[in-house]
Amino acid sequence: MYDNEDLEQLKKKLLASLLPNLISNLLINKLIDTARLDDKEYIHKVMSENLHLIDEMKIQVTDYHTFIKGMKSEIDQSRLKTAVVIGGTCIEHIMNHFYQDALPLLFDLDQGEINKVIGLLKLPDKVGWFYKVTTKVSLPKELVNKILEIISLRNKVVYFQAVPEIIDTNSGSYQKLNNIVQSFDVSSIITTIKELETELEKVEKDLWPEINIANDIFERFFI
């Protein structure tokens, strides 16, 4: 359930995603005269005349704040396995969201083809070779290693396979998994998530200058 604070943040995210997305679409389609970017009334007029584009836009708003809040709650209650699963899932969502935005802009792919590509690729591909093919740059090696370690641990938890063990011993598979999770700095996953978001924001600005312009217009005229 969302509390009032979460709902308010979600509203802000919706607005911060919808309007810049609309403006960047107008820029990409050359419907905004770049010589008039400081004309607030003109910008409002063009947006009003092209509201039908919203119906064609694919807006994705993923509330990563809720993922992180959930992780912190699980860590505080010593439910580290659940926190690992939430963190790994959040990273998967971030990368899928990135490709849902990037692929239609960079390649002539329809939505079905985009979904198929994302569905077929494993996360190591999404942060490795496929990311490089898509963006022409690589994520920092240290960040990739952190992500792969988190996903490996997440998979150990999700796909845990119990091995028969002697009762009342500490040598069984379940205890071994507990030891692995306990030895991992689970709270560091939150830092890794934020580092990943920062890197993706950088590459998005480099790949699509319209995003920078749209964000600037949004901040000047709508905040």
Secondary structure, 3 states (H helix, E strand, C coil): CCCHHHHHHHHHHHHHHHHHHHHHHHHHCCCCCHHHCCCHHHHHHHHHHCCCHHHHCCCCCCCHHHHHHHHHHHHHCCCHHHHHHHHHHHHHHHHHHHHHHHHHHHCCCCHHHHHHHHHHCCHHHHCCHHHHHHHCCCCCHHHHHHHHHHHHHHHHHHCCCCCCCCCCCCCCHHHHHHHHHHHCCCCHHHHHHHHHHHHHHHHHHHHCHHHHHHHHHHHHHCC
